[in-house]
């Protein structure tokens, strides 16, 4: 097994790279912040928390992208689709960003 200078395995680096690629959009990060403290939430509630500047179709695109890549999970109840975080390890990115002094 190959490791880096910081002793991170290739598998971990691969997971981090894939995850960062999927969530690297301000709307997706905001969705994760919303779901971090309150889940599951239906699409309409997510949209109202984000704001009206994000169109429903674009919000659906972001949710689908994260779901297809294992970041989110969903279930349907009646006519509503509810989302929650499938892999809570993704929230560690906020811890890393909070400790980052590069910005």
DSSP file (Angstrom, degrees, kcal/mol; ACC not computed):
  #  RESIDUE AA STRUCTURE BP1 BP2  ACC     N-H-->O    O-->H-N    N-H-->O    O-->H-N    TCO  KAPPA ALPHA  PHI   PSI    X-CA   Y-CA   Z-CA
    1    1 A X              0   0    0      0, 0.0     2,-0.3     0, 0.0     8,-0.0   0.000 360.0 360.0 360.0 127.8    0.0    0.0    0.0
    2    2 A X        -     0   0    0      0, 0.0     8,-1.1     0, 0.0     2,-0.3  -0.604 360.0-170.6 -82.4 139.5    1.4    3.3   -1.1
    3    3 A X  B     -A    9   0A   0     -2,-0.3     6,-0.2     6,-0.2     2,-0.1  -0.882  14.9-128.6-127.1 162.3    1.4    6.2    1.4
    4    4 A X    >   -     0   0    0      4,-1.2     3,-1.9    -2,-0.3     6,-0.0  -0.394  41.5 -88.7 -98.1-179.8    2.1    9.9    1.2
    5    5 A X  T 3  S+     0   0    0      1,-0.3    -1,-0.0    -2,-0.1    -2,-0.0   0.856 130.1  51.1 -57.8 -36.5    4.3   12.1    3.3
    6    6 A X  T 3  S-     0   0    0      2,-0.1    -1,-0.3     1,-0.0     0, 0.0   0.265 119.6-111.0 -87.3  12.3    1.5   12.7    5.7
    7    7 A X    <   +     0   0    0     -3,-1.9     2,-0.5     1,-0.2    -2,-0.1   0.849  65.4 151.1  61.6  38.1    0.8    9.0    5.9
    8    8 A X        -     0   0    0      4,-0.0    -4,-1.2     2,-0.0    -1,-0.2  -0.866  43.9-124.5 -97.7 131.9   -2.5    9.1    4.1
    9    9 A X  B  >  -A    3   0A   0     -2,-0.5     4,-2.5    -6,-0.2     5,-0.2  -0.307  18.4-115.9 -71.7 158.3   -3.4    6.0    2.2
   10   10 A X  H  > S+     0   0    0     -8,-1.1     4,-2.6     1,-0.2     5,-0.2   0.883 117.2  55.5 -59.4 -38.7   -4.2    6.1   -1.5
   11   11 A X  H  > S+     0   0    0      2,-0.2     4,-2.4     1,-0.2    -1,-0.2   0.911 108.8  46.3 -62.3 -42.6   -7.7    4.9   -0.7
   12   12 A X  H  > S+     0   0    0      2,-0.2     4,-2.7     1,-0.2    -2,-0.2   0.924 113.1  49.0 -66.9 -43.7   -8.3    7.9    1.7
   13   13 A X  H  X S+     0   0    0     -4,-2.5     4,-2.6     1,-0.2    -2,-0.2   0.896 111.4  50.7 -61.2 -39.6   -6.8   10.3   -0.8
   14   14 A X  H  X S+     0   0    0     -4,-2.6     4,-2.4    -5,-0.2    -2,-0.2   0.920 111.2  47.5 -64.0 -44.2   -9.0    8.9   -3.5
   15   15 A X  H  X S+     0   0    0     -4,-2.4     4,-2.7     2,-0.2    -2,-0.2   0.922 113.3  48.3 -63.1 -44.5  -12.1    9.3   -1.3
   16   16 A X  H  X S+     0   0    0     -4,-2.7     4,-2.9     2,-0.2     5,-0.3   0.927 112.0  48.7 -62.6 -45.4  -11.2   12.8   -0.3
   17   17 A X  H  X S+     0   0    0     -4,-2.6     4,-2.0     2,-0.2    -1,-0.2   0.925 114.2  45.6 -61.5 -45.0  -10.6   13.9   -3.9
   18   18 A X  H  X S+     0   0    0     -4,-2.4     4,-1.9    -5,-0.2    -2,-0.2   0.929 114.9  47.7 -63.7 -45.3  -13.9   12.3   -5.1
   19   19 A X  H  X S+     0   0    0     -4,-2.7     4,-2.4     1,-0.2    -2,-0.2   0.929 111.7  48.8 -63.3 -46.6  -15.8   13.9   -2.2
   20   20 A X  H  X S+     0   0    0     -4,-2.9     4,-1.0     1,-0.2    -1,-0.2   0.882 109.3  53.9 -62.1 -37.6  -14.3   17.3   -2.7
   21   21 A X  H  < S+     0   0    0     -4,-2.0     3,-0.3    -5,-0.3    -1,-0.2   0.906 111.7  45.2 -61.7 -41.3  -15.0   17.2   -6.4
   22   22 A X  H  < S+     0   0    0     -4,-1.9    -2,-0.2     1,-0.2    -1,-0.2   0.895 119.7  38.0 -71.2 -40.6  -18.7   16.4   -5.7
   23   23 A X  H  < S+     0   0    0     -4,-2.4     2,-2.9    -5,-0.1     6,-0.3   0.445  80.8 114.5 -93.4   1.4  -19.3   19.0   -3.0
   24   24 A X     <  +     0   0    0     -4,-1.0     2,-0.3    -3,-0.3    -1,-0.1  -0.293  54.1  89.9 -77.4  62.3  -17.2   21.8   -4.5
   25   25 A X  S  > S-     0   0    0     -2,-2.9     4,-2.4     1,-0.1     3,-0.3  -0.959  78.7-126.6-150.3 136.7  -20.0   24.2   -5.2
   26   26 A X  H  > S+     0   0    0     -2,-0.3     4,-2.1     1,-0.2     5,-0.1   0.858 110.7  50.9 -54.8 -38.3  -21.4   26.9   -2.8
   27   27 A X  H  > S+     0   0    0      2,-0.2     4,-2.4     1,-0.2    -1,-0.2   0.903 110.3  49.1 -66.9 -40.2  -25.0   25.6   -3.0
   28   28 A X  H  > S+     0   0    0     -3,-0.3     4,-2.1     2,-0.2    -2,-0.2   0.900 111.2  49.4 -66.7 -39.8  -23.9   22.0   -2.3
   29   29 A X  H  X S+     0   0    0     -4,-2.4     4,-2.1    -6,-0.3    -1,-0.2   0.893 110.9  50.4 -64.2 -38.8  -21.9   23.1    0.7
   30   30 A X  H  X S+     0   0    0     -4,-2.1     4,-2.3    -5,-0.3    -2,-0.2   0.895 107.6  53.3 -66.6 -39.3  -24.9   25.1    1.9
   31   31 A X  H  X S+     0   0    0     -4,-2.4     4,-2.6     1,-0.2    -2,-0.2   0.929 109.5  49.2 -58.8 -45.5  -27.1   22.1    1.5
   32   32 A X  H  X S+     0   0    0     -4,-2.1     4,-1.6     1,-0.2    -2,-0.2   0.889 109.0  52.3 -62.9 -39.4  -24.7   20.1    3.7
   33   33 A X  H  X S+     0   0    0     -4,-2.1     4,-0.7     2,-0.2    -1,-0.2   0.907 111.3  47.3 -62.5 -41.2  -24.7   22.8    6.3
   34   34 A X  H >X S+     0   0    0     -4,-2.3     4,-1.2     1,-0.2     3,-0.7   0.935 114.7  45.3 -64.3 -46.8  -28.5   22.7    6.4
   35   35 A X  H 3< S+     0   0    0     -4,-2.6    50,-0.3     1,-0.2    -1,-0.2   0.701  97.5  75.0 -72.6 -19.2  -28.6   18.9    6.6
   36   36 A X  H 3< S+     0   0    0     -4,-1.6    -1,-0.2    -5,-0.2    -2,-0.2   0.883 111.1  23.9 -60.4 -38.6  -25.9   18.8    9.3
   37   37 A X  H << S+     0   0    0     -4,-0.7     2,-0.4    -3,-0.7    -1,-0.2   0.633 130.4  34.7-104.7 -16.9  -28.2   20.0   12.0
   38   38 A X  S  < S-     0   0    0     -4,-1.2     2,-0.3     3,-0.0    -1,-0.3  -0.899  77.4-162.5-145.5 111.2  -31.7   19.1   10.7
   39   39 A X        +     0   0    0     -2,-0.4    45,-0.2     1,-0.2     2,-0.1  -0.985  56.5  33.0-151.1 155.6  -32.5   16.0    8.7
   40   40 A X  S    S+     0   0    0     43,-0.6     2,-0.4    -2,-0.3    44,-0.2   0.610  72.8 171.3 -75.7 155.0  -34.3   14.5    6.9
   41   41 A X  E     -B   83   0B   0     42,-2.1    42,-2.9    -2,-0.1     2,-0.1  -0.987  29.4-122.8-132.6 140.5  -35.6   17.6    5.1
   42   42 A X  E  >  -B   82   0B   0     -2,-0.4     4,-2.1    40,-0.3     3,-0.3  -0.393  31.4-107.2 -79.1 162.0  -37.8   17.8    2.0
   43   43 A X  H  > S+     0   0    0     38,-1.3     4,-2.7     1,-0.2     5,-0.2   0.862 117.2  55.6 -58.4 -41.0  -36.7   19.7   -1.1
   44   44 A X  H  > S+     0   0    0      1,-0.2     4,-2.2     2,-0.2    -1,-0.2   0.895 108.7  47.6 -62.1 -40.5  -39.1   22.6   -0.5
   45   45 A X  H  > S+     0   0    0     -3,-0.3     4,-1.9     2,-0.2    -1,-0.2   0.909 111.2  50.7 -68.1 -41.6  -37.7   23.2    3.0
   46   46 A X  H  X S+     0   0    0     -4,-2.1     4,-2.2     1,-0.2     5,-0.2   0.936 111.2  49.5 -59.0 -45.7  -34.1   23.1    1.7
   47   47 A X  H  X S+     0   0    0     -4,-2.7     4,-2.8     1,-0.2    -2,-0.2   0.905 109.3  50.6 -62.3 -42.1  -35.0   25.6   -1.0
   48   48 A X  H  < S+     0   0    0     -4,-2.2    -1,-0.2     1,-0.2    -2,-0.2   0.847 111.6  48.9 -66.2 -32.1  -36.6   28.0    1.4
   49   49 A X  H  < S+     0   0    0     -4,-1.9    -1,-0.2     1,-0.2    -2,-0.2   0.858 115.0  44.0 -74.3 -35.3  -33.5   27.8    3.7
   50   50 A X  H  < S-     0   0    0     -4,-2.2    -2,-0.2    -5,-0.2    -3,-0.2   0.897 116.9-113.9 -75.3 -41.2  -31.2   28.5    0.8
   51   51 A X    ><  -     0   0    0     -4,-2.8     3,-1.3    -5,-0.2    -1,-0.2  -0.392  22.5 -80.7 120.8 159.8  -33.3   31.2   -0.7
   52   52 A X  T 3  S+     0   0    0      1,-0.2    -1,-0.1    -2,-0.2     4,-0.1   0.590 108.7  83.2 -72.9 -11.0  -35.3   31.8   -3.8
   53   53 A X  T 3  S+     0   0    0     -3,-0.1     2,-0.7     2,-0.1    -1,-0.2   0.698  79.7  74.6 -69.2 -16.0  -32.2   32.7   -6.0
   54   54 A X  S <  S-     0   0    0     -3,-1.3    -3,-0.1    -7,-0.2    -4,-0.1  -0.872  86.9-133.2 -97.9 117.5  -31.6   29.0   -6.5
   55   55 A X     >  -     0   0    0     -2,-0.7     4,-2.5     1,-0.1     5,-0.2  -0.325  17.1-117.3 -68.5 151.4  -34.2   27.6   -9.0
   56   56 A X  H  > S+     0   0    0      1,-0.2     4,-2.6     2,-0.2     5,-0.2   0.883 114.8  52.6 -55.5 -42.9  -35.9   24.4   -8.2
   57   57 A X  H  > S+     0   0    0      1,-0.2     4,-1.8     2,-0.2    -1,-0.2   0.885 110.8  46.7 -65.0 -37.6  -34.4   22.6  -11.2
   58   58 A X  H  > S+     0   0    0      2,-0.2     4,-2.2    -3,-0.2    -2,-0.2   0.890 111.3  51.2 -71.3 -38.8  -30.9   23.6  -10.2
   59   59 A X  H  X S+     0   0    0     -4,-2.5     4,-2.6     1,-0.2    -2,-0.2   0.927 109.5  50.8 -61.5 -44.6  -31.4   22.6   -6.6
   60   60 A X  H  X S+     0   0    0     -4,-2.6     4,-2.6     1,-0.2    -1,-0.2   0.883 108.1  53.5 -59.9 -39.2  -32.7   19.2   -7.8
   61   61 A X  H  X S+     0   0    0     -4,-1.8     4,-2.4     2,-0.2    -1,-0.2   0.932 110.2  46.3 -60.7 -47.1  -29.6   18.9  -10.0
   62   62 A X  H  X S+     0   0    0     -4,-2.2     4,-2.2     2,-0.2    -2,-0.2   0.920 113.6  48.3 -63.3 -44.9  -27.3   19.5   -6.9
   63   63 A X  H  X S+     0   0    0     -4,-2.6     4,-2.4     1,-0.2    -1,-0.2   0.912 112.4  48.9 -62.2 -43.4  -29.2   17.1   -4.7
   64   64 A X  H  X S+     0   0    0     -4,-2.6     4,-3.1     2,-0.2     5,-0.2   0.910 109.3  52.3 -63.4 -43.6  -29.1   14.4   -7.4
   65   65 A X  H  X S+     0   0    0     -4,-2.4     4,-1.0     1,-0.2    -1,-0.2   0.920 112.9  44.2 -59.4 -45.2  -25.4   14.8   -8.0
   66   66 A X  H  <>S+     0   0    0     -4,-2.2     5,-2.6     2,-0.2     6,-1.2   0.876 115.0  48.9 -70.2 -35.7  -24.7   14.4   -4.3
   67   67 A X  H ><5S+     0   0    0     -4,-2.4     3,-1.8     4,-0.2    -2,-0.2   0.929 108.2  53.2 -67.6 -44.9  -27.1   11.4   -4.0
   68   68 A X  H 3<5S+     0   0    0     -4,-3.1    -1,-0.2     1,-0.3    -2,-0.2   0.744 110.5  49.2 -62.2 -23.1  -25.6    9.7   -7.0
   69   69 A X  T 3<5S-     0   0    0     -4,-1.0    -1,-0.3    -5,-0.2    -2,-0.2   0.202 119.4-106.5-104.4  14.9  -22.1   10.0   -5.5
   70   70 A X  T < 5S+     0   0    0     -3,-1.8    -3,-0.2     2,-0.2    -2,-0.1   0.585  91.4 110.7  78.8  10.8  -23.1    8.6   -2.0
   71   71 A X  S   <S+     0   0    0     -5,-2.6    15,-2.4    -6,-0.2    16,-1.1   0.882  82.3  26.5 -82.4 -41.4  -23.0   11.9   -0.1
   72   72 A X  E     -C   85   0B   0     -6,-1.2     2,-0.3    13,-0.3    13,-0.2  -0.773  64.3-159.3-117.3 162.2  -26.8   12.1    0.4
   73   73 A X  E     -C   84   0B   0     11,-2.6    11,-2.2    -2,-0.3     2,-0.3  -0.933  13.5-168.7-132.9 161.0  -29.6    9.6    0.6
   74   74 A X  E     -C   83   0B   0     -2,-0.3     2,-0.3     9,-0.2     9,-0.2  -0.957  12.4-167.2-146.4 162.8  -33.3   10.2    0.1
   75   75 A X  E     -C   82   0B   0      7,-1.7     7,-3.1    -2,-0.3     2,-0.5  -0.981  22.3-125.5-148.0 155.0  -36.7    8.6    0.5
   76   76 A X  E     +C   81   0B   0     -2,-0.3     2,-0.4     5,-0.2     5,-0.2  -0.862  21.4 179.9-105.6 133.6  -40.1    9.5   -0.8
   77   77 A X  E >   -C   80   0B   0      3,-2.9     3,-1.8    -2,-0.5     2,-0.3  -0.937  67.8 -45.4-132.9 109.2  -43.1   10.0    1.5
   78   78 A X  T 3  S-     0   0    0     -2,-0.4    -2,-0.0     1,-0.3     0, 0.0  -0.541 123.0 -24.2  66.1-127.9  -46.3   10.9   -0.4
   79   79 A X  T 3  S+     0   0    0     -2,-0.3     2,-0.3    -3,-0.1    -1,-0.3   0.371 122.0  90.4 -96.7   5.6  -45.4   13.6   -2.9
   80   80 A X  E <   - C   0  77B   0     -3,-1.8    -3,-2.9   -38,-0.0     2,-0.5  -0.797  61.7-149.2-106.5 144.1  -42.3   14.8   -1.0
   81   81 A X  E     - C   0  76B   0     -2,-0.3   -38,-1.3    -5,-0.2     2,-0.4  -0.950  15.4-156.3-109.1 127.9  -38.7   13.6   -1.3
   82   82 A X  E     -BC  42  75B   0     -7,-3.1    -7,-1.7    -2,-0.5     2,-0.3  -0.866   6.1-158.6-108.0 136.8  -36.7   13.9    1.9
   83   83 A X  E     +BC  41  74B   0    -42,-2.9   -42,-2.1    -2,-0.4   -43,-0.6  -0.860  15.5 164.9-115.7 148.6  -32.9   14.1    2.0
   84   84 A X  E     - C   0  73B   0    -11,-2.2   -11,-2.6    -2,-0.3     2,-0.5  -0.937  46.3 -82.3-148.8 170.4  -30.3   13.4    4.6
   85   85 A X  E     - C   0  72B   0     -2,-0.3   -13,-0.3   -50,-0.3     3,-0.2  -0.652  32.3-168.8 -82.2 126.5  -26.6   12.9    4.7
   86   86 A X  S    S+     0   0    0    -15,-2.4     2,-0.5    -2,-0.5   -14,-0.2   0.841  81.2  29.2 -82.6 -36.4  -25.6    9.3    3.8
   87   87 A X    >   -     0   0    0    -16,-1.1     3,-1.9     1,-0.1    -1,-0.3  -0.888  65.7-166.8-131.2  99.4  -21.9    9.5    4.9
   88   88 A X  G >  S+     0   0    0     -2,-0.5     3,-1.5     1,-0.3     4,-0.3   0.579  77.2  84.1 -68.8  -8.5  -21.4   12.0    7.8
   89   89 A X  G >  S+     0   0    0      1,-0.3     3,-1.8     2,-0.2    -1,-0.3   0.803  77.3  71.5 -59.8 -26.5  -17.6   11.9    7.2
   90   90 A X  G X  S+     0   0    0     -3,-1.9     3,-1.4     1,-0.3     4,-0.3   0.776  84.1  67.6 -61.7 -25.2  -18.2   14.5    4.6
   91   91 A X  G X> S+     0   0    0     -3,-1.5     3,-1.4     1,-0.3     4,-0.8   0.682  79.6  78.8 -70.0 -17.1  -19.0   17.0    7.4
   92   92 A X  H <> S+     0   0    0     -3,-1.8     4,-2.3    -4,-0.3    -1,-0.3   0.751  77.9  73.0 -61.6 -22.6  -15.3   16.8    8.4
   93   93 A X  H <> S+     0   0    0     -3,-1.4     4,-2.6    -4,-0.3    -1,-0.3   0.859  93.2  53.5 -60.8 -33.6  -14.6   19.2    5.5
   94   94 A X  H <> S+     0   0    0     -3,-1.4     4,-2.3    -4,-0.3    -1,-0.2   0.871 106.6  51.8 -69.1 -36.0  -16.2   22.0    7.6
   95   95 A X  H  X S+     0   0    0     -4,-0.8     4,-1.4     2,-0.2    -2,-0.2   0.923 111.8  47.0 -62.3 -44.1  -13.9   21.2   10.5
   96   96 A X  H  < S+     0   0    0     -4,-2.3     4,-0.5     1,-0.2     3,-0.3   0.921 112.8  48.1 -64.0 -44.4  -11.0   21.5    8.1
   97   97 A X  H >< S+     0   0    0     -4,-2.6     3,-0.9     1,-0.2    -1,-0.2   0.876 107.8  56.1 -65.1 -36.8  -12.2   24.7    6.6
   98   98 A X  H 3< S+     0   0    0     -4,-2.3    -1,-0.2     1,-0.2    -2,-0.2   0.820 111.2  43.9 -64.3 -31.0  -12.8   26.2   10.0
   99   99 A X  T 3< S+     0   0    0     -4,-1.4     2,-0.4    -3,-0.3    -1,-0.2   0.449  91.1 106.6 -92.1  -1.8   -9.2   25.5   11.0
  100  100 A X    <   -     0   0    0     -3,-0.9     3,-0.3    -4,-0.5    -3,-0.0  -0.647  43.7-175.7 -84.2 129.0   -7.8   26.8    7.7
  101  101 A X        +     0   0    0     -2,-0.4    -1,-0.1     1,-0.2    -4,-0.1   0.203  61.0  98.4-105.2  15.5   -6.0   30.1    7.8
  102  102 A X              0   0    0      1,-0.2    -1,-0.2     0, 0.0    -2,-0.0   0.693 360.0 360.0 -75.4 -18.3   -5.4   30.3    4.0
  103  103 A X              0   0    0     -3,-0.3    -1,-0.2     0, 0.0    -2,-0.1   0.442 360.0 360.0-100.2 360.0   -8.5   32.5    3.4
